[in-house]
């Protein structure tokens, strides 16, 4: 399982949860999402269901959407493939 704690979504969820003074367990209870899912998302697991990611983002008033990359970022990503 590939983990990337620097993943922007992982960081956003972790920071938003902490700002809301919620534990992972409490966030799981409130949103109806599994504790394992929340833990794996915050750890940056790379292959999570987008519908669940969106459900959690919606809880914090956000949504997942495409973001254009700069030419430099696209070239960097192409080099990693």
Secondary structure, DSSP 8 states (H G I E B T S, - for coil): ----TT-HHHHHHHHHHHHTT--HHHHHHHH---HHHHHHHHTT-S---HHHHHHHHHHTT---------HHHHHHHHHH-
